[in-house]
């Protein structure tokens, strides 16, 4: 099994590099790290922030490494008050909040713009959460767009428009490309902030997501 793991920035991939003692691939323009764990081949990459970067990286992993599945690991902002900092979100589907008008997204993106994640990977993630004794999680939509959400009014508009519990800048494009290629995917995001420009705990949140993904790999 070849498992692709995508994080957007250093903090979202550095624990994987350290934990799995990964080696950087030298002949690539991308930041890609290779290794093996529990009999699985790992391809961990730092895509860069944003939908184009993450989408391009996803297609590269599929074409060049022939990955069997892709997990997007990292942090995200909460879009509603019940979703607290350090809660975990497992994507039941991913969508765009900045693809306007919505009617165009519905016929331009797979599954009318609500791209469903792998049911099997959700079940594996739930088993992993139980194993590491994390109870504060949701299986819920994640919305992505090419902007930092640091304003409460914008946060509330995104929630109203999408119904998503969390917002980031990569999950939807990763899911979009995976769906076009028939590759199972799941976005695993730990809440780092309330999307209001206030306190941000992205380093701790990214580490929590990486621990969950490590346990998922052990189960797969």
N, C-alpha and C positions, 0 to 999 in steps of 0.2 A: 504494500500500500504506500502510495506517495501522497503526503499531506502538505498542502500549501497553507501557509499562515501569513497573513498580511497585516502589518501595522503601518500607520501613517508616518510616525516620527520616532526619534531615537528611543524615547521612554517606552514606547509601545512594543519594541522588539529587543531591547538590550537584555532583558531577563531571559528571553529564549536563547539568545546567543550564549549567555553565561551558563544557564542551566544545562543546555544540551551540548555545550562545548562545540558550537558550530564554527565552520570555516567559511570565510568569505570567498565567493566565486570571483576569480580574478578577471576572467574574460567576459565581462559584462558591463554595460553602462549603468546597470541597476545595482542597488544595494541588496544583494542576495546572499544568504548564508545557508550552507548545506550541512546536513548531519544525519544521524540515525539514532532512534530511541525506541526501545521495546520492539525491535524488529520492523519498525516503520521508517521509511525515508522521509526526511523533513526538508522542506524548502521554505525558509523564513525570509521575508523581504520587507524592506522599508520603502514604501511606495512614494512617499511625499504626500503632502496635504492636498486634498481636493479631489473632485470627481474624475477629472481627466487623468491625473496621475494614477489613481487607484484603479480606474478602468483599464488603462493601458497595461499596468502591472498584472492585472488579473488575466488578460488575454495572453501576455507573455508567459506567465506560469503555465497556462493551459497548453500553449503551442510548443514551448521549449522544454518543459519538464514533464508534461503529460500527467499532471496531478490528478488524483482520483477524487479529491474534495478540497474545498477551500474554507478556512475559518478566518474571519476578520476579527481581530482581537484589539481591544483598546478601551478608551474612555469616551464619554458622551455627556451632553447636558440634559438635565431633566426638563420636561415640558409641563409637568403638573405637580401640584404640591405633595401628593401622596408618594411620589417617587423620590426617595431621599438620596443624599450623597452616600456612596458605597453600596447602594442597591445595584443588582445585576439585571441587565435586560438581555434576554434571548429573543432574537428577532423571529416572530412568526411570519412577518413580511417586512419588506423594505420599500420605501417610496421616496419620491423627490418632493421637496417643498418649494422649489424654485423653478419647476418646469411648468410654465404658464403659457396659455390657459390650460386648465386641467383636462379639458376635452381633447386637446392635442396629445397630452401625455397618455391618455387612455388608449389611443390607437397607435402610439409610437413606441410604447414600452410594453414588454411582455406582461401578461395577466392584468391588462388595463391599468398598469402603473402600480399595482400592489404585488410585488414579486415575492412569492412565498419561499421560505427557507425549507431545508430538508427536515422532514418530520423525524427521521432517524437521528440526525445530529441533535435535534432538540431533546430527544429522549436520552441520548448519551450525555448531553450537558446537564440534564436534570439528575441523572445518576451521579455525575461528577460533583454536582453541587451538594448532594446528600453526603457523598464520601468526604468532602472537605468541610461539612457541617455549615454550609451557607444556606440560610432560609429566606433571606431578604432578596427575592428575585421575582421578575415578571416575565412572562412570555407575551410579547407585545410588539407593535409596530415601531420601527425606527425610521425617521425622516432625515434625508440628507440634502445639503445644498452648499453652494460655494460661497459661504459667508460664515463669520463667527456670530453666533447669536448671543448678544450681551445686553439685550434690552427686554424688559418684561413684557412690553406691548407686542414686540415682534414674537417673542416666545409664545404668548397666548394666541396670536394669529395663526402660528404654525400648528399648534395643537388643534385649534378649531377647524382648520382646513384639512388636516391629515388624520387626526385621531392618534397620532404617534405619541408614545410615552417618552421618547428620547430623540435628541437631534445630534447629528454629526456631519461630517463632510465627505464620507467615503462609502458607507454601507450600501447605499442604493446602487451606485455604479458597479460595485463588486457583485452584488446580487444580479443586476441586470446582465452583465457579461457572462456570469456563471449560467444563468438561465438560458441564454442564447446558445451556449455550448453544452447544455445538458450535464452540467457539473454540480453536484450537491454542494450547498454552502450554508453557512450560519454566521451571523454577526453576533459576537459576544462583547457586550459593552458594559462597563461599570461606570456608574454616575459619578462625575467629578465636580459638578457645579449645577447651579439652578438656572443657567442660561440668562443670567442677569448682570454679568460683568463684575460680580463680587468674588468671594473666595473660590479658589479653584484647587482641587486636590488631584490633578491629573496623574502625577507620578505614582501615588498610592493606588489610585483607581486602575491605572494601566497594569500595575503589578498584580492586583487582585484578578484581573482578567487573565493574565498570563498563567497564574496558578490554576485557574479553572481549566484553561485549554490544555495545560500539561496533564491534568488528571483525565481529561477527555481522551487524550492520546493513549494513555495507559489502558483505557477501557476499550477503545476501538479495536 
